[in-house]
Amino acid sequence: MNDLKELSIQEIASLIYMDWTMEKVSYSARPYLDAMTYLNSIDDMYMLDSGKSIVRYFLANASSWRGDTAKEVKAELKSRLK
């Protein structure tokens, strides 16, 4: 897997889409994952929402996404929230 620390939020969202097929993406996580495709950094804004809040809501709604990739990506996103 790519070094996640070097990837933008957009690139991470692409990895998530590749790993978590669209028919299985949780309906509650999908809007936040879609919004992440417009973020370069966690400090960016998407409409009136901060990148941090979008990532937080994605993580809160992505509990059904599992596996090694999910574990690594979620850990990286959490580390960016600190």
Backbone hydrogen bonds, N-H to C=O, Kabsch-Sander energy under -0.5 kcal/mol:
donor,donor_aa,acceptor,acceptor_aa,energy
4,L,2,N,-1.0
6,E,3,D,-1.7
7,L,4,L,-1.1
9,I,40,N,-1.6
10,Q,39,L,-1.4
12,I,8,S,-2.1
13,A,9,I,-2.7
14,S,10,Q,-1.9
15,L,11,E,-1.9
16,I,12,I,-2.4
17,Y,13,A,-2.6
18,M,14,S,-2.1
19,D,15,L,-2.0
20,W,16,I,-3.4
21,T,19,D,-0.9
24,K,21,T,-2.1
25,V,21,T,-1.0
25,V,22,M,-0.5
29,A,26,S,-0.8
30,R,26,S,-2.2
32,Y,29,A,-0.6
33,L,29,A,-2.3
34,D,30,R,-3.0
35,A,31,P,-1.9
36,M,32,Y,-1.9
37,T,33,L,-0.8
37,T,34,D,-0.9
38,Y,35,A,-1.9
39,L,36,M,-1.5
44,D,41,S,-1.6
46,Y,49,D,-3.0
49,D,46,Y,-2.4
51,G,44,D,-2.5
52,K,42,I,-0.7
54,I,50,S,-2.1
55,V,51,G,-2.5
56,R,52,K,-2.5
57,Y,53,S,-2.6
58,F,54,I,-2.4
59,L,55,V,-2.7
60,A,56,R,-2.3
61,N,57,Y,-1.3
61,N,58,F,-0.7
62,A,58,F,-0.6
62,A,59,L,-0.8
65,W,62,A,-1.6
66,R,64,S,-0.7
71,K,67,G,-2.4
72,E,68,D,-2.3
73,V,69,T,-2.9
74,K,70,A,-2.7
75,A,71,K,-1.9
76,E,72,E,-2.1
77,L,73,V,-2.7
78,K,74,K,-2.5
79,S,75,A,-2.1
80,R,76,E,-1.6
81,L,77,L,-0.8
81,L,78,K,-0.8
82,K,78,K,-0.5
82,K,79,S,-0.7
